[in-house]
Amino acid sequence: MLLPILMLLLCLIGGGAVLIYLKKSKPITREQASVAAQSAQQFVNVQDIRESILYTQDGWLLCYLRIFPISLDLLSPSEKRLLISKLTAELSSVRFPFKFLAVSRPVDISPLISELGALLPNADIKQKELLRQEMLEMNSFALSGEVVERQFYLILWQRQESGERDLQEKAKRLVQHFEDGQVQAHVLKQQEIVQLCNLVNNPAYTHLESTQPEAVIPFLQEV
């Protein structure tokens, strides 16, 4: 009989302590309520995205370049030295700041699995065994999320008072410098900028290979 009474007393004491703490805790301030009511667009400081320019709410313009990687393992030592010399010469004339960004995104390997499955009917017994083992391995990679692709970007910025044209010209010149150095690059458009923002700011984001911006741009309606 003593143990149930002790447990009841402990529960009553614990409930009373929680009630007292809640009464003495500070109420939510107006600033905290306004932060909680912010939209996602306000939280990430994005005002608008038009063509190749992202407009921030604090008066900045941002332009993004994607740099496509190359495999240095496929180059000989002399080719590596030549590539380094070309890139150094091309980028030495750049006199404006830029930021380097590297992000990882999941890769959709379902087309590869489908292609392996299409080879099964015409394969012999040994080939079918190898194909099934390869499909099982690919499925395990897809389920584990270990298949990722590294993507590389450069970010340019300036004040909105300077205008979009100057920033776009800087981006075009920088792309030309990389291409002259045998490295492929291009300026991101509206849909690609939205995909990059989602990839950086939303960990649960699934990359969509879509040509329609409506598939990846959320549209908010006023209530």
C-alpha positions in Angstrom: 0.0 0.0 0.0 2.9 2.4 0.7 4.4 2.2 -2.9 1.2 3.4 -4.7 0.8 6.3 -2.2 4.4 7.4 -2.8 4.0 7.3 -6.6 0.8 9.4 -6.4 2.6 12.0 -4.2 5.6 12.1 -6.7 3.2 12.7 -9.6 1.4 15.5 -7.7 4.6 17.2 -6.8 5.9 16.9 -10.4 2.7 18.3 -11.8 2.7 21.2 -9.4 6.3 22.1 -10.3 5.5 22.1 -14.0 2.5 24.3 -13.4 4.5 26.8 -11.3 7.2 26.9 -14.0 4.7 27.6 -16.8 3.1 30.4 -14.8 6.5 32.1 -14.1 7.9 31.6 -17.6 8.1 34.8 -19.8 5.2 35.3 -22.3 5.9 35.4 -26.0 7.0 38.8 -27.0 5.8 40.7 -30.1 9.2 40.2 -31.8 9.1 36.5 -31.2 5.6 36.3 -32.6 6.6 38.3 -35.7 9.5 36.0 -36.3 7.2 32.9 -36.0 4.8 34.5 -38.5 7.5 35.0 -41.1 7.1 33.3 -44.4 9.8 31.1 -45.9 10.6 33.8 -48.5 11.2 36.4 -45.7 13.3 34.0 -43.7 15.8 33.3 -46.5 15.9 37.0 -47.4 14.7 36.5 -51.0 12.6 39.3 -52.5 12.3 38.0 -56.1 14.1 35.9 -58.8 13.9 37.1 -62.3 15.9 35.6 -65.2 19.4 35.2 -63.9 19.3 37.6 -60.9 18.2 37.0 -57.3 17.0 40.1 -55.5 17.3 40.2 -51.7 15.2 42.2 -49.3 18.2 44.1 -48.0 19.1 45.6 -51.4 21.5 43.2 -53.0 21.7 41.5 -56.4 23.0 37.9 -56.6 24.1 36.0 -59.7 25.1 32.4 -59.8 27.5 30.4 -62.0 27.8 26.7 -62.2 31.2 25.3 -62.8 31.2 21.8 -64.2 34.0 19.5 -62.8 36.6 17.7 -64.7 38.4 14.5 -63.8 42.1 15.3 -63.1 42.8 11.6 -62.8 42.3 11.3 -66.6 45.0 13.9 -67.3 48.7 13.4 -67.6 51.1 15.5 -65.4 51.9 17.8 -68.3 48.2 18.2 -69.1 47.5 19.1 -65.5 50.3 21.8 -65.5 48.9 23.2 -68.7 45.4 23.4 -67.3 46.7 25.1 -64.1 48.6 27.6 -66.2 45.6 28.4 -68.4 43.2 28.9 -65.5 45.7 31.0 -63.6 46.3 33.3 -66.6 42.5 33.6 -67.2 41.5 34.3 -63.6 44.4 36.6 -62.9 42.5 39.4 -64.7 39.4 39.1 -62.5 39.2 42.2 -60.2 35.9 41.6 -58.4 35.0 39.3 -55.5 33.1 36.1 -55.8 32.2 33.3 -53.5 32.8 29.5 -54.1 30.0 27.1 -53.1 30.1 23.3 -53.2 26.9 21.3 -52.5 25.9 17.6 -52.7 22.7 16.5 -54.3 21.1 13.0 -54.6 21.4 11.3 -58.0 18.5 9.5 -59.5 19.9 6.1 -60.6 16.5 4.6 -61.5 17.2 4.9 -65.3 20.3 2.8 -64.8 18.4 0.2 -62.9 15.7 0.1 -65.7 18.4 -0.2 -68.3 19.9 -3.2 -66.5 16.5 -4.8 -66.2 15.9 -4.4 -69.9 19.0 -6.4 -70.6 17.8 -9.5 -68.7 15.6 -11.2 -71.3 18.3 -11.4 -73.9 21.1 -12.4 -71.5 22.4 -16.0 -70.8 22.4 -17.6 -67.4 25.7 -16.2 -66.3 24.9 -12.7 -67.6 21.5 -12.8 -65.8 23.2 -13.6 -62.5 25.7 -10.7 -62.9 22.9 -8.3 -63.9 20.7 -9.3 -60.9 23.7 -8.8 -58.6 24.4 -5.4 -60.1 20.7 -4.4 -59.8 20.6 -5.4 -56.2 23.8 -3.4 -55.5 22.3 -0.3 -57.3 19.0 -0.7 -55.3 21.0 -0.8 -52.0 22.8 2.4 -53.1 19.5 4.1 -53.9 17.9 3.1 -50.6 20.9 4.2 -48.5 21.2 7.6 -50.1 24.9 7.3 -50.7 24.7 8.1 -54.4 25.4 11.9 -54.4 26.8 14.3 -56.9 29.0 17.2 -56.0 28.1 20.5 -57.7 30.2 23.6 -57.8 29.0 27.2 -58.0 30.3 30.8 -57.9 28.3 33.6 -56.5 28.6 37.2 -57.6 26.9 40.1 -55.8 26.5 43.9 -55.8 24.1 46.6 -54.6 20.8 47.0 -56.4 21.7 50.7 -57.1 24.4 49.6 -59.5 21.9 47.9 -61.8 21.5 44.4 -63.1 23.5 45.0 -66.4 26.8 45.4 -64.7 26.4 42.2 -62.6 25.3 40.2 -65.7 28.4 41.5 -67.6 30.7 40.4 -64.8 29.1 36.9 -64.9 29.5 36.6 -68.6 33.1 37.6 -68.5 33.8 35.1 -65.7 32.1 32.3 -67.7 34.3 33.2 -70.7 37.4 33.1 -68.6 36.6 29.6 -67.4 35.7 28.4 -70.9 38.9 29.8 -72.3 40.7 27.8 -69.6 38.9 24.6 -70.8 36.5 24.4 -67.9 32.8 24.5 -68.8 30.6 27.0 -67.0 27.3 28.8 -67.4 25.1 31.4 -65.7 22.1 29.9 -63.8 18.6 30.9 -64.9 15.5 31.3 -62.7 14.6 27.6 -62.4 18.2 26.6 -61.6 18.5 29.3 -59.0 15.4 28.1 -57.3 16.7 24.5 -57.3 20.0 25.7 -55.8 18.2 27.6 -53.1 16.1 24.6 -52.3 19.1 22.3 -52.3 21.0 24.6 -49.8 18.2 25.7 -47.5 15.8 22.7 -47.5 17.5 19.4 -46.4 14.3 17.4 -47.3 14.3 18.8 -50.8 14.1 16.3 -53.7 15.7 17.5 -56.8 13.3 17.7 -59.8 14.7 17.4 -63.3 11.8 19.5 -64.7 11.8 22.2 -67.4 8.7 23.8 -65.9 9.5 26.3 -63.1 6.0 25.7 -61.6 7.2 22.3 -60.5 9.8 23.7 -58.1 8.6 27.3 -57.4 6.1 27.5 -54.5 3.5 30.2 -55.2 2.0 31.8 -52.1 -1.6 33.2 -52.1 -2.7 36.0 -49.8 -5.5 35.1 -47.4 
